[in-house]
């Protein structure tokens, strides 16, 4: 009788303990690029990622709309799963009437690690192309049309590439 009781208690304990639901919050393992800036006209921001053995191309990019505002906006661009970039390029827009932008921050996040570009520290990691010039009167970037072309972007440099490797370790 004692054995039957012990066996039934043991079975009950096993059943109830196996039914216990465990909730595990898994951290997102995707790269995110955070851009904070002022865009006074509706536009679209596009962030490219360069992966090993590839070239810059539209299929390796993510776009987000940007709505006109005189206030600072925070735009978060998440890369697809399993993308580990060797470099990053931030296109500042497609609207040629967007003549100026103010950029306060471009940071890169992976898991709990961050490459902090806040308060213009991003200039240590990104450089402008010929369509982007510093405007001291505006205290921001002037976006230029050159020979009827408009392609303003900030390109990641060697320091960013080094930090991208470190952030994945």
C-alpha positions as CSV (number, residue, x, y, z in Angstrom):
1,X,0.0,0.0,0.0
2,X,2.8,2.3,0.9
3,X,4.5,1.6,-2.4
4,X,1.4,2.4,-4.4
5,X,1.0,5.7,-2.6
6,X,4.7,6.7,-3.2
7,X,4.4,5.7,-6.9
8,X,1.2,7.8,-7.3
9,X,2.8,10.8,-5.6
10,X,5.9,10.5,-7.8
11,X,3.8,10.3,-10.9
12,X,1.7,13.3,-9.8
13,X,4.9,15.3,-9.1
14,X,6.3,14.4,-12.5
15,X,3.1,15.3,-14.4
16,X,2.7,18.7,-12.7
17,X,6.3,19.6,-13.0
18,X,6.4,18.7,-16.7
19,X,3.3,20.8,-17.4
20,X,5.0,23.9,-16.1
21,X,5.5,26.4,-18.9
22,X,8.8,28.1,-19.0
23,X,9.1,31.4,-20.7
24,X,12.4,32.3,-22.1
25,X,12.9,35.7,-23.7
26,X,15.3,35.4,-26.5
27,X,17.3,38.6,-27.4
28,X,17.0,39.7,-30.9
29,X,20.1,38.7,-32.8
30,X,19.9,41.2,-35.7
31,X,21.9,44.3,-36.5
32,X,20.0,47.6,-36.1
33,X,21.1,51.0,-37.4
34,X,19.7,53.9,-35.4
35,X,19.6,57.3,-37.2
36,X,18.5,60.4,-35.4
37,X,18.1,63.6,-37.5
38,X,15.9,66.3,-38.8
39,X,14.4,65.8,-42.3
40,X,12.2,68.8,-43.2
41,X,10.6,67.1,-46.2
42,X,9.1,63.6,-46.8
43,X,11.8,61.2,-48.0
44,X,13.1,57.7,-47.6
45,X,16.3,56.6,-45.8
46,X,18.0,53.5,-47.2
47,X,20.7,51.6,-45.2
48,X,23.0,49.3,-47.1
49,X,25.0,46.4,-45.6
50,X,28.1,45.0,-47.2
51,X,28.5,41.3,-46.6
52,X,31.6,39.1,-47.1
53,X,32.5,38.5,-50.8
54,X,29.7,40.8,-52.1
55,X,29.3,44.3,-53.5
56,X,27.0,47.2,-52.6
57,X,23.6,46.5,-54.1
58,X,19.9,47.3,-53.5
59,X,19.1,43.7,-52.5
60,X,21.5,44.2,-49.5
61,X,19.6,47.2,-48.1
62,X,16.6,48.2,-46.0
63,X,14.5,51.3,-46.5
64,X,12.3,53.3,-44.2
65,X,10.1,56.3,-44.9
66,X,10.9,59.6,-43.3
67,X,8.1,62.0,-42.7
68,X,8.7,65.8,-42.8
69,X,9.4,67.3,-39.4
70,X,11.4,70.2,-37.9
71,X,11.8,68.0,-34.8
72,X,14.5,65.4,-34.3
73,X,13.3,61.9,-35.5
74,X,14.7,58.5,-34.5
75,X,14.7,56.0,-37.4
76,X,15.5,52.4,-36.6
77,X,16.5,50.1,-39.4
78,X,16.7,46.4,-38.7
79,X,18.8,44.1,-41.0
80,X,17.4,40.7,-41.9
81,X,18.2,37.7,-39.7
82,X,21.7,36.3,-39.9
83,X,23.1,39.3,-41.8
84,X,26.6,40.2,-40.4
85,X,27.8,43.3,-42.2
86,X,31.4,44.1,-43.0
87,X,30.5,47.7,-43.6
88,X,27.4,50.0,-43.6
89,X,26.3,52.9,-45.9
90,X,23.5,55.3,-44.9
91,X,21.7,56.9,-47.9
92,X,20.2,60.2,-46.7
93,X,17.3,60.3,-49.1
94,X,15.9,60.3,-52.6
95,X,14.0,63.6,-52.6
96,X,16.2,66.2,-54.5
97,X,14.2,69.0,-52.9
98,X,15.6,67.9,-49.5
99,X,18.4,70.4,-49.5
100,X,19.6,70.1,-45.8
101,X,19.5,67.5,-43.1
102,X,20.8,67.5,-39.5
103,X,22.2,64.3,-38.3
104,X,22.7,63.9,-34.6
105,X,23.3,60.1,-34.3
106,X,24.1,57.1,-36.3
107,X,24.6,54.1,-34.0
108,X,24.8,50.4,-34.7
109,X,23.4,47.8,-32.3
110,X,23.9,44.1,-32.2
111,X,22.4,42.1,-29.3
112,X,23.3,44.2,-26.2
113,X,26.4,45.8,-27.8
114,X,26.4,49.2,-29.4
115,X,28.7,51.3,-31.6
116,X,27.7,54.6,-30.2
117,X,27.5,57.4,-32.7
118,X,25.4,59.8,-30.6
119,X,26.2,63.5,-30.4
120,X,28.1,63.5,-33.7
121,X,30.5,60.6,-32.7
122,X,29.2,58.9,-35.9
123,X,31.7,61.2,-37.8
124,X,34.4,58.9,-36.4
125,X,32.8,56.0,-38.3
126,X,31.2,57.6,-41.4
127,X,32.3,60.0,-44.1
128,X,30.1,61.9,-46.6
129,X,30.3,61.4,-50.4
130,X,30.5,64.3,-52.9
131,X,26.7,64.9,-52.7
132,X,26.9,65.8,-49.0
133,X,28.8,68.9,-47.7
134,X,28.9,70.6,-44.4
135,X,27.0,73.8,-44.2
136,X,28.3,76.0,-41.4
137,X,25.3,78.5,-41.8
138,X,22.8,75.7,-41.4
139,X,25.0,73.8,-39.0
140,X,24.1,70.6,-40.7
141,X,24.6,68.8,-44.1
142,X,23.7,70.3,-47.4
143,X,22.5,67.7,-49.9
144,X,23.6,68.6,-53.4
145,X,22.5,67.8,-57.0
146,X,25.6,67.4,-59.2
147,X,25.3,67.0,-62.9
148,X,21.6,66.2,-62.6
149,X,22.4,63.4,-60.2
150,X,21.3,63.1,-56.5
151,X,22.7,60.3,-54.3
152,X,23.7,61.7,-50.9
153,X,25.1,59.1,-48.5
154,X,27.4,58.6,-45.5
155,X,29.9,55.7,-46.0
156,X,31.3,53.5,-43.2
157,X,35.1,53.8,-42.9
158,X,37.8,51.4,-41.8
159,X,37.1,52.2,-38.1
160,X,33.5,51.2,-38.5
161,X,34.6,47.9,-40.1
162,X,36.9,47.2,-37.1
163,X,34.1,48.0,-34.7
164,X,31.6,45.8,-36.6
165,X,34.0,42.8,-36.1
166,X,34.4,43.6,-32.4
167,X,30.6,44.0,-31.8
168,X,30.1,40.4,-33.0
169,X,32.7,38.8,-30.7
